[in-house]
């Protein structure tokens, strides 16, 4: 009778221990899940706060600032087979220059730069150009802008396809210290046709150009100091050789981009030692039997990357993107983990104590019997 009671007590202890072993890990797993959900919520709050601070604050009725509306924009240049406009700047005194422009060009500037070891005393020139596509407006081409050094002391006449300028000063115009615009023109360009290329010429003819130096006493030019560079459109080579001159012609930078077509690449056929062509699997209609295909690293990397992206980011019902790696999955909530080590230690201690008690009671029963 005593043995049955001890056996029943022993079984009760074992059953209790098993219940503790089954219940404690489940409680620990639930606690870990709640802790993970709490951490996930904290991460989401941190992410939202970071996104709010990174985005500029916008309120209804707020007008954009002037700095944002005045940002420079770069116009996209589309390649073409040939330039819609070619401008050739020529002269009897200055070097020639040329520039090519696309169909969207609306303005072209041509500047003739000049510097001399002697200052300028008298000048006269005239300009010819195609008035059908190019226009010299009076607003953009004034006596001050055409030759800033001479300014209001010059006389400028503008006409359709023609311009004339002249000036003279016995006290001289300073062109000996630095390079300065001798003549500057701003042309408005009419509407261009991309299918009809236009080649225009801007021709500056210098009719008279005299340089000199001033007398040290009266600050006026003297006839013996004067050097004629151009007279009646003809160049005075002797005068040009006696004076150190700088001459340059500059146009608005070309904005034409040539359209290029890459030539097709051909791979030479593979031949054996006898010169016979060996068919390769890449040729159309050839069999690839007996060959093995090795996946490239780029393909594998792309597939893994796309899989990782699909697993990490998804879209919720309200259209907001959520991070799946930070949130516990529903299937993971039912998995029983091992629990905390303290629970296993407690259960093991209870089991050991119960076994010792049963062992002592069994010994007493044997002694008394």
Secondary structure, DSSP 8 states (H G I E B T S, - for coil): -HHHHHHHHHHHHHHHHHHHHHHHHHHHHHHHHHHHHHHHHHHHHHHHHHHHHHS----TT----HHHHT---------BSS-SEEEEEEESSS--EEEEE-TT--EEEEEEEEEESSEEEEEEEEEE--TTTEEE-TTTS-HHHHSTTTGGGSEEEEETTEEEEEEEEEEEE--SSS-EEEEEEEEEE----TTS-EEEEEEEEEEEEEEE-B-TTT-SB-GGG-EEEEETTEE-HHHHHHS-EEEEEEE------B-----------EE-TTS-EE--TTSTT---TT------HHHHHHHHHHHHHHHHEEE-TTS-EEESSSS--HHHHT------HHHHHHHHHHHHHHHHHHHHHHHHHHHH-
